Each structure stands twice: as structure tokens, then as C-alpha cells.
Amino acid sequence: MNSLFSPFSLERRFNVKFLAAGQLVILLALWFVAPDHTGIPSPMAILSAWNELALNKGLMLELFASTKVIWQSIILSMLLSASIAYLTTADVFKPMGTFIGSLRFLGFAGLTFLFTLWTNSDSDLKLLLLTFGMTVFQTRSAIDVVNSVSSSDIDYARSLGLSGWRLTWEMHVRGRLHDMIDITRQNAAVGWTLLAMVEGITRSQGGIGAMLLNSNKNFALDAVFAIQFTILAYGVLQDYALQLVRKFTCPYAELTRSDK
């Protein structure tokens, strides 16, 4: 029992699974007995709302529409941020990378007008807004991954005859691919937090984020929680899929990482 409270326990794999199952049971039990004045809908009310949304309100179709734009944004933001980060290995591109990473402090207010001018449809506007939001966050993380390559590793690569962009390719692109996939997994979650804001701007295109905002506006809390749990369930599956991509793309990284 003491190992449950001991850091770096040798029985960690068993402990994590045991604790996860136990805490889930406790959480569900507390949820079922929670008084009504907490404001949290009961599990049965949420299940009933989910059934209504799925059968009569097109919940799964809206989820599919949002999933398409999310994956497009994930791929575009990954390519853009990684390219910018790799370019910063040359001094002339470092200020550009720092500037783009700093744009993560900006909101969409004011920028939406510019993005509207640059696009021809609401679907393009939604994709551009979401890609912008995800790219500026991932760029900073991607630059940190590039900077994580130690000077001793770079000197060792130089001793093998590598230089210039070949060194960048071997040490940063190939050597840190697993880290880039990891930050893409994190950024994919950021995309879902931005989704409701973006789909609120482009409501004509629908999406599960727009459905969430409409339910929240009407104080339909059971529907809000049903939609949130749907997004949560999909997000967990999406994260697992990206984890599998990392595992099969970079098997060498699995040999040296601790159990998650």
C-alpha cells in the first residue's frame, strides 16, 4: 500500500491501472448521489439528451464535420510549425520563428476581419482561423524541440562530416520526429478548445462547436454535457490514434521512454 504514495514506484504499471479504475468508480458513485442544486445534470439526463441529439439533432454528423476540419488543421499546422522551427536552425530565420511563436498571445478579435477578406467562404474562414490558432501555439513548442538538441550531439554530428541542412535533417527532422508527433498530439487537443470559438464565428457551417454554443445559450445543460462528453470521448480516441502513429513511426523512442 505504501507504494501507492511513493514516487517512482516499481509497481507503477499496476498502481496506475488500479487507481484509475478505483477513482472512476468513486467519481461515478459521487455523481449519482450528488444533489440537484450542484447544477450538474444527472447521468440519466445526459444520456437522454445525448440520445435526442444523436437521433434527431444530427450530433454525429456535426461531429464528423468538425472532425474533418480539425484533421485538416492538425496536418497544416504540423507542417507549417515544423517547417518554421527547422528553418530557425539558420540564424536568419530565428527572428521570424520567435515572432510567429509570439502570436499565440493574440486572440481572434480584429483578426477575424482580415481573415474574412482573405477567404472566399465560411468553410475556408473556419479552416484558416483554426489553423492559425493551432500553428502559433505549436510553433513555440516545435522551436523548443529543435533547441533541445544538445551542442555535444551537434558537435558529434559534425565530426561525422554532417553540416548545413544535412545536419538539420539528421539531428532535428529525423532525430526529433517523435517529439514533433508528441507536440502535435498536444496541439490537437488545443484545436478542440478553439473549435467552439471558431465555429461560433462561422455558424453557417455548423459543427459540433456551434451545436455546443447553441445549447449553452439556451441553458440546456444536459445537452451541453452530452456534447462535451462526446468531444471528450472522441478526443481520447484521437490522442490514442496519434500515439499509435508515434509508436509505429518512431519505434526507437518507445525503447527509451517510461511507461505512460
C-alpha positions in Angstrom: 0.0 0.0 0.0 2.9 2.4 0.8 4.0 2.1 -2.9 0.8 4.0 -3.9 2.2 7.1 -2.3 5.8 6.6 -3.2 7.3 8.4 -6.2 8.7 6.2 -9.0 7.3 3.0 -7.5 8.5 -0.2 -9.2 4.9 -1.3 -9.3 3.8 1.8 -11.2 2.1 -0.1 -14.1 -0.2 -2.0 -11.7 -0.8 1.1 -9.5 -1.9 3.4 -12.3 -4.5 0.9 -13.6 -5.7 0.1 -10.1 -6.0 3.7 -9.1 -7.7 4.7 -12.4 -10.4 2.0 -12.0 -10.9 2.8 -8.3 -11.1 6.6 -8.8 -13.5 6.2 -11.8 -15.9 4.1 -9.6 -15.8 6.7 -6.8 -16.4 9.5 -9.2 -19.4 7.8 -10.8 -20.8 7.0 -7.3 -20.5 10.6 -6.2 -22.1 11.8 -9.4 -25.1 9.6 -8.9 -25.7 10.8 -5.4 -24.9 14.4 -6.0 -27.7 16.8 -5.0 -29.6 18.6 -7.7 -28.5 22.1 -6.6 -25.0 21.4 -7.8 -26.1 22.3 -11.3 -24.6 19.2 -12.8 -27.1 17.1 -14.7 -27.6 13.5 -13.7 -26.1 10.7 -15.8 -29.5 9.6 -16.9 -30.4 13.2 -18.0 -27.2 13.4 -20.0 -27.8 10.0 -21.6 -31.3 11.0 -22.6 -30.1 14.3 -24.1 -27.3 12.5 -26.0 -29.9 10.1 -27.4 -32.1 13.0 -28.5 -29.1 14.9 -30.1 -27.9 11.8 -31.9 -31.2 10.6 -33.2 -33.0 13.9 -34.0 -30.4 16.8 -34.0 -27.6 15.3 -36.1 -25.0 15.1 -33.4 -22.8 12.6 -35.1 -23.0 14.4 -38.5 -21.9 17.6 -36.8 -19.1 15.7 -35.1 -18.0 14.4 -38.4 -18.0 17.9 -40.0 -15.9 19.2 -37.1 -13.5 16.2 -37.2 -12.7 16.9 -40.9 -11.7 20.5 -40.3 -9.8 19.5 -37.2 -7.7 17.0 -39.0 -7.0 19.4 -41.9 -5.9 22.0 -39.3 -3.7 19.4 -37.5 -1.9 18.5 -40.7 -1.4 22.0 -41.9 -0.3 23.4 -38.5 2.1 20.5 -38.1 3.7 21.1 -41.5 3.9 24.9 -41.0 5.2 24.9 -37.4 7.7 22.2 -38.0 9.0 23.9 -41.2 9.4 27.2 -39.3 11.1 25.5 -36.4 13.6 23.7 -38.7 14.3 26.9 -40.6 15.4 28.5 -37.3 18.5 26.4 -37.3 19.7 29.1 -39.7 20.2 32.4 -37.9 18.4 34.5 -40.5 15.1 32.7 -39.7 15.3 32.9 -35.9 13.5 36.2 -35.6 10.7 35.0 -37.8 10.2 31.9 -35.7 10.2 33.9 -32.5 7.7 36.4 -33.9 5.3 33.7 -35.2 5.5 31.9 -31.8 4.7 35.1 -30.0 1.4 35.5 -32.0 -0.1 32.9 -29.7 -0.9 35.7 -27.3 -3.3 37.2 -29.8 -7.0 36.5 -29.8 -9.2 36.3 -32.9 -10.8 39.7 -32.2 -9.8 42.1 -35.1 -8.0 39.3 -37.0 -11.3 37.8 -38.0 -12.0 40.7 -40.3 -8.7 40.2 -42.1 -9.1 36.5 -42.4 -12.6 37.1 -43.9 -11.1 39.3 -46.5 -8.5 36.6 -47.4 -11.0 33.8 -47.8 -13.9 33.1 -50.2 -16.2 31.1 -48.0 -17.1 30.4 -44.3 -15.6 26.9 -44.6 -12.2 28.4 -45.7 -12.5 31.0 -42.9 -13.1 28.3 -40.3 -10.1 26.3 -41.6 -7.8 29.4 -41.7 -8.8 30.6 -38.2 -8.3 27.1 -36.7 -5.0 26.6 -38.5 -3.7 30.0 -37.4 -4.6 29.3 -33.8 -3.0 25.9 -33.7 0.1 26.9 -35.7 1.2 29.8 -33.4 0.9 27.5 -30.4 2.7 24.6 -32.0 5.5 26.8 -33.4 6.8 27.8 -30.0 6.8 24.1 -28.9 8.4 23.0 -32.1 11.2 25.6 -31.7 11.8 24.3 -28.2 12.1 20.7 -29.6 14.7 22.0 -32.1 16.6 23.8 -29.4 16.6 20.6 -27.2 19.3 19.1 -29.4 22.5 19.5 -27.3 25.6 21.1 -28.5 27.6 17.9 -27.9 25.2 16.0 -30.2 25.7 18.6 -32.9 29.4 18.5 -32.5 29.4 14.7 -32.8 27.4 15.0 -36.0 29.9 17.5 -37.4 32.7 15.0 -36.6 30.9 12.5 -38.8 31.0 15.0 -41.7 27.5 16.5 -41.4 27.0 20.1 -41.9 24.4 22.7 -43.0 20.9 21.5 -43.9 22.0 17.8 -43.9 22.8 18.3 -40.2 19.4 19.8 -39.6 17.7 16.9 -41.4 19.5 14.2 -39.5 19.6 15.7 -36.0 16.4 17.7 -35.9 14.0 16.3 -38.5 14.7 12.6 -38.2 16.2 12.7 -34.7 13.4 14.5 -33.1 10.4 13.3 -35.1 8.9 11.5 -32.1 8.9 14.8 -30.1 7.2 16.6 -33.0 4.5 14.0 -33.0 4.1 14.4 -29.3 3.6 18.2 -29.6 1.1 17.5 -32.4 -0.9 15.3 -30.0 -1.0 18.2 -27.5 -1.8 20.7 -30.2 -4.7 18.6 -31.5 -6.3 19.0 -28.0 -5.7 22.7 -28.3 -7.6 22.6 -31.6 -10.7 21.2 -29.9 -10.6 24.0 -27.3 -10.5 26.6 -30.1 -13.2 24.8 -32.1 -16.2 26.2 -30.3 -14.9 29.8 -30.7 -14.2 29.3 -34.4 -17.5 27.6 -35.2 -19.2 30.3 -33.2 -17.8 32.8 -35.7 -18.8 30.7 -38.7 -22.1 29.3 -37.5 -23.5 28.8 -41.1 -21.0 25.9 -41.5 -22.4 24.1 -38.4 -20.2 21.7 -36.5 -20.3 20.3 -33.0 -18.8 23.5 -31.6 -21.7 25.6 -32.9 -24.2 23.0 -31.5 -22.5 23.3 -28.1 -22.7 27.1 -28.2 -26.4 27.0 -29.1 -27.2 24.5 -26.3 -25.2 26.7 -23.8 -27.1 29.8 -25.0 -30.4 28.1 -24.3 -29.2 26.8 -20.9 -29.7 23.2 -21.9 -27.1 21.9 -19.5 -27.9 18.2 -20.1 -27.3 18.7 -23.9 -24.1 20.7 -23.1 -22.7 17.9 -21.0 -23.8 15.3 -23.6 -21.9 17.2 -26.3 -18.9 17.8 -24.1 -18.6 14.1 -23.2 -18.9 13.3 -26.9 -16.0 15.6 -27.7 -14.1 14.1 -24.7 -14.6 10.5 -26.0 -13.5 11.4 -29.5 -10.5 13.3 -28.2 -9.3 10.3 -26.2 -9.6 8.1 -29.3 -7.8 10.8 -31.4 -5.0 11.0 -28.9 -4.7 7.2 -28.9 -4.5 7.2 -32.7 -1.7 9.8 -32.7 0.1 7.7 -30.0 -0.1 4.7 -32.3 1.3 6.8 -35.2 4.2 7.8 -32.9 4.8 4.2 -31.9 4.9 2.8 -35.4 6.8 5.8 -36.9 9.4 6.0 -34.2 9.8 2.6 -32.6 13.2 3.6 -31.3 11.6 6.2 -29.0 9.4 3.6 -27.3 12.5 1.7 -26.1 13.8 4.7 -24.1 10.6 6.3 -22.8 9.0 5.4 -19.5 5.5 3.9 -19.2 2.8 6.5 -19.8 
